[in-house]
Amino acid sequence: MNSEFAVRSMRPGELELVLEWARQEGWNPGLDDSLAFLEADPSGYFVGSIGEVPVGSISVVKYGDSFAFLGLYIVHPDFRGKGYGKAIWQTGIATAEGRTIGLDGVAAQQQNYRRAGFEPAYLTIRYGGVASALPASTLVAQPVLDSRLEGLLRYDSAIYPQPREAFLAAWCTGRKGRRTAVVRKSHKIRGYGTIRRCYEGYKIGPLFANDADSAAALLAELVPEAQGATVFIDIPAENREAVALAEGMGLQPVFETMRMYRGPAPATPLKHVFGVTTLELG
């Protein structure tokens, strides 16, 4: 290991570099994800660098006082096999000491994560393709106004393990290539979702809903934003209604990860998770 190697907090502009590495790895992040990622936890992003040259990264984003999510664990191909990844990992993990930590692990790395104390919780399947049909619903979803996020934040906190107001305020803000919708019945929120432009096509996430009818209404509102481009949704495999909706639109499985936790797994109501927010931040 180079004697000039050190792990430190990311500097301005470095998250964009890491997201470009993620694109090169085939992870297909959103075009403007860095804006909301930094709002989630500005102190949660780290790089390993040799002098001024970043060679690897990790994010350990902390939510509330008991939960964190690990992602963006990348070592640039030119610097692999030299111990840099282990040092970056140890620094990141240490910042979440005493918290449950979640991650989404690809099959090739799951045994390594188990050795680090992470246990499998549920399989997530990415469905993708050009939607050939929109699902039918008895409800109608509507775009979310940036000035009216309060109810949406409360709804999200009943499903996600910890409140994440700052992240969602940035994630759900209307920008070019990004759209958030909400569905209500009797003036009560029954679900919401976001679609965003990615390097390849669009991703939908989160897609949280009380039931399949509400999720269908959201998909019918969001999918047209893609204008015929490929759409991806990361779906917990045990939510069979979510799988049926994806398959009904003509989407097919393209990728799998395992949600894993070190520490007590949160009691996430997966029947309401029709699409994971993002594999990087949970």
Disulfide bonds with the S-S distance in Angstrom:
none
